[in-house]
Amino acid sequence: MKKKTRVSATEAAKNFGRLVTMVREGRTEFIVERAGIAVARIAPVGDRVFTGRDLVELLLRTGAPDGAFRREVEAGRARLNAPEVPRNPWAS
């Protein structure tokens, strides 16, 4: 999850290639301002991929989850990882 960086229109014009590279490689988003007013956004196209590293950064920023959250996650994991028994096609 990247922070939106604010840049002046002049800076964006002078460094456009560098900004586009940062958007492509770092999924950085820039808000372009003219006279201190946001006028444009330079951002990645398409769906954002949320990586494991993004999750770790998010958890570090927000602090440790409380016990109730931890129990809900464990219950969800248990449900999702429970083995499935195929239905018996011969039973009526």
C-alpha positions in Angstrom: 0.0 0.0 0.0 1.8 3.1 -1.2 1.4 6.6 -0.1 0.2 9.1 -2.6 3.1 11.6 -3.3 2.2 15.1 -4.3 4.3 16.8 -7.0 4.1 20.2 -8.7 3.2 20.3 -12.4 6.6 21.7 -13.2 8.4 18.9 -11.3 6.1 16.3 -13.0 7.0 17.7 -16.4 10.7 17.8 -15.8 10.8 14.2 -14.3 7.9 12.5 -16.2 10.0 9.5 -17.3 11.2 8.9 -13.7 7.7 9.2 -12.4 6.3 6.7 -14.9 9.1 4.3 -14.0 8.3 4.7 -10.3 4.6 4.1 -11.1 5.4 0.9 -13.1 8.0 -0.6 -10.8 6.9 0.6 -7.3 3.2 1.0 -7.9 3.6 4.6 -6.6 0.8 7.1 -7.2 1.5 10.8 -7.8 -1.0 13.7 -7.3 0.0 16.5 -9.6 -0.6 20.0 -8.3 -0.7 23.4 -10.0 -0.6 26.4 -7.6 -1.2 24.0 -4.7 -4.4 22.5 -6.1 -4.6 18.9 -7.2 -5.3 18.7 -10.9 -4.2 15.2 -12.0 -3.1 11.8 -10.9 -0.4 9.5 -12.3 -1.3 6.0 -11.1 -0.9 2.4 -12.1 -3.5 1.0 -14.6 -5.4 -2.1 -13.7 -6.0 -4.0 -10.5 -3.6 -3.5 -7.6 -1.9 -6.7 -6.5 -1.7 -6.9 -2.7 1.4 -8.8 -1.8 2.5 -10.5 1.4 5.0 -7.7 1.9 2.1 -5.2 1.7 0.2 -7.2 4.4 3.3 -7.2 6.7 3.7 -3.4 6.2 0.0 -2.9 6.9 0.1 -5.0 10.1 3.2 -3.2 11.3 1.6 0.2 10.7 -1.7 -0.7 12.4 -0.3 -2.6 15.4 -0.9 -6.0 16.8 -4.5 -7.4 16.3 -6.6 -8.0 19.4 -7.6 -11.4 20.6 -11.1 -11.3 18.9 -9.5 -10.6 15.5 -7.0 -13.4 16.0 -9.7 -15.9 16.9 -11.8 -14.9 13.8 -8.8 -15.4 11.6 -8.0 -18.8 13.1 -11.7 -19.9 12.7 -11.6 -18.8 9.1 -8.4 -20.7 8.4 -9.9 -23.8 10.0 -13.0 -23.5 7.8 -11.1 -23.0 4.7 -8.6 -25.8 5.4 -11.1 -28.3 6.5 -11.0 -31.4 4.3 -14.0 -31.9 2.1 -15.7 -35.3 2.0 -17.2 -36.0 -1.4 -20.9 -36.6 -1.5 -21.7 -40.3 -1.9 -23.5 -40.5 -5.3 -25.0 -43.9 -4.4 -26.7 -42.7 -1.2 -30.4 -41.8 -1.6 
